[in-house]
Amino acid sequence: MILPGPDNPLFWILGIPLAAALLLAVLPWWRVAAWLNVAASGATFAAALPLFRARPEATQLFFIDDFNIYLVALTAFVGMTTAVFSAAYIARESAAARLGDGHLRFYHSMYQAFLFTMLLALVANNTGVMWVAVEAATLTTVLMVSLYRTREAIEAAWKYFILCSVGIGLALFGTTLVYLAAQPVMGGGADAMAWTLLVERAGAFQPDLLNLAFVFVLVGYGTKVGLAPLHAWLPDAHAEGPTPISAVLSGLLLNVALYALLRFKMIISANPNTLEPGPMMIVMGLSSLLLAGFMLYRRGDIKRLFAYSSIEHMGVITFAFGMGGALANFAGLMHMTMHSLTKSAIFFAVGVISQNAGTKNIADIRGLTASHPVLGWAFVVAVLAIAGLPPMGVFMSEFLVVASTFARQPLLAVPLVVGLLLAFGALLSRLQGMAFGEPRSSVVPHGTPSALSTILVHVPLWAHLALVVVAGLYLPEPLTRWFQTVARLLG
Amino acid sequence: MGQISYEVAHLLGATMLMAGFGLLYQRRLYAVLNTFAFQALALAAAAAWQAHVQHAPHLYVTAGIALVFKGMLVPFALHWLVERLGIHRSVDTALSIGWTMIVGVVLVALSILLVLPVTANAAALTRESLAVAMSVVLLGMLMMITRRNAVTQVVGFMALENGLLLAAVSAKGMPLVVEISVAFSVLIAMTLFGIFFFRIRERFDTLDLQYLETYRGDRQ
């Protein structure tokens, strides 16, 4: 196994966050650490861009293909914008004495370690390496969710740890089974775990073993995607951790887990004699969508509200990939991207809103457009976008999912539309109370924002929103063509 | 040689399975820890035997990790934690022991019925080990569900992981087994550290379904 050298972009994409994680672990000044965090995430994004010009050759350990290249870029981009938001968020939390210096050092180091593990999972050409990376990502996020050390935070972290450990345990069993299926055909060793080779030879694998493996992988990685009924960790982990972590959990980690699931789906689909993986994914996707649609109505906590909205959207995406075919896959890929950008933008806004209000309780947040017009309207736009109102990108992708379902399975489109409308209604009714009306007079905010931190919040927030709106109105030709290529790849 | 290697692997796997049932049967926390240590030692022996049979020296590392870390360090650390934090010495069950054992037997039957037909083409050594490994995994999950104390849940997770490692070492020539066992060890070490650091004495209510609705940030 050969590690990539400095002439390979992957060396920098993986090396920068890893080195930054180690450096930040020993750096005592959190103000410097926050900026170093931004710089390292920016450098990682810059290192990911050359991938579009020339791709490194696939090795036994790492590879870049049409599918993961865009997730690498998306992960590096959202990682960078969230680091910018995090600098503002952390400064205020520290000023309000909600987080100590030791906690902040730990936080920044873990943030980079988390980026490293996600990028490693995305570029790994080996089922085992990917599994180790997803496991490490779980560990780093568990540690970050428990950062506030409150009873609720520790409970949330414990629940997250127990459920996701079992999940990734089952995913490992599935991974072992896929290896066992491959081993008689390809011989032992690393070849029988390489994605690139597995997909080529999957036709000759024993189909029963692949079926059993896919059930374990679906339940295992599905837990991390937050699919019902395995979603119980997700709202707690999003609600109790620091808000930048909620943004990357929703925007990135769920995508990475789904990516792992889709890679296995590609292997299963490449074998003509296996069960169709689609129906299982459709059932889990629809049940997540409907469950989250109903659950959204009873939420009293603003971060929990949007955590359930993440379950809803992951359900839609899983449904789309379960349907399969060029159009549904295209819609699924686009929805993954749009959800990532929109949901992290929402969490940027929610972070500041709950700091301003000094609470996460929806009932205590009133009249945002009057008290903080710029932030309030950004929040309105972001929530309308995630609810699926035109002309934003999420509407486009949801429309495509619904249209392709109507064309092929009209009956399935009914629960899909019901779920989408339920979520739409819930989000809009909550938004109305928070955005309009009389602002509360007696508010105790967490710290006061400096001019700089206000800018640091608004730049990434509006950047994400701009991308979402533009994508809804106009997708550039190369991007469309390339989404189509990947959609064909996914089968 | 072929017959002996098969018999010994089978014996060691069956020992792990028996220990898995033993874990479900114990009513006292210290007995749970001792049974877990026994299971980890059986895993170490199974991994070492596979290393010998498959001529795969890297599996001796996995065996060493199982022996030293899970067979010795973790049980000692948990003993110390139970004493230090004053955790209840009796096991808190959500389902009576009798019923747990019956469900356990059903799960073992299920995994044998599932695994044996689908692995008809694989070597006998792999088939049997895989069925046993899946049983151990399911028994570990059952323990996590039916035992509510934080320490017993962690032991359940480690038992589940023993089963996963048994499957991984039995899969002939599987790479990265050592890396996987190291990754698990880090996860477990962090958990034990977490239990100590946060003084998690008792169960967490939110893991218990009947409390789900009463205790959440959502109440207004």
Interface residues (C-beta under 8 A of the other chain):
Chain A: N126 G128 V129 W131 V132 E135 A136 T138 L139 V142 L143 S146 R149 E152 I154 E155 A156 A157 W158 K159 F161 I162 S165 V166 G169 L170 L172 F173 T176 Y179 L180 Q183 P184 G187 G188 G189 A190 A192 M193 Q206 D208 L209 N211 L212 D236 A239 E240 R298 R299 G300 D301 R304 K360 N361 A363
Chain B: L114 V115 P117 V118 T119 N121 A122 T126 L130 A133 M134 V137 M141 M144 A150 Q153 F157 L160 E161 L164 A167 A168 A171 K172 G173 M174 P175 L176 E179 I180 A183 F184 V186 L187 M190 T191 G194 F198 I200 F204 D205 T206 L207 R216 G217 D218 R219 Q220
